[in-house]
Amino acid sequence: MNKKMLEILACPIDKHFPLEIFESNSKDQTVLEGAIYCTKCSRFYPIIEEIPIMLPDELRDKNQDIEFLKRNQFLLPEKITKQASPWHL
């Protein structure tokens, strides 16, 4: 995901803008893996293989999100790995 995209993204749940971005793997202006975080509703949205997965809760794959959190638990802040919605470690 190009970091410039963050300028146009809003949380799909509460439409909050701006969102925070946390990178676990990046190159230049591209985030290869990381998370987007909404400070209003405390939801995180994973960035996997440069693609931000910003779906409402009912369409999210819980197993994929938990695996993402486990894989990045030491690279992402605790507010995502231990406290974020819709689930956390």
C-alpha angles and dihedrals in degrees: 000000000000110000090229088069088072088073090068103033123101130179109273091216104051102005090238117168138224106036128198122241127208120191124209093169126014142155122203107311094344125095107211094181132000142096140275115217131199111213092198101056099016093235123147127208118199124230107213123178090350093306120116108218102209105168130146114260096260092057097045124107105235094195092052092048094048091048089050091051092049092049092050103031093118095043100049127064121264092247086070103035098040107022113022127114145272086026140339141181 
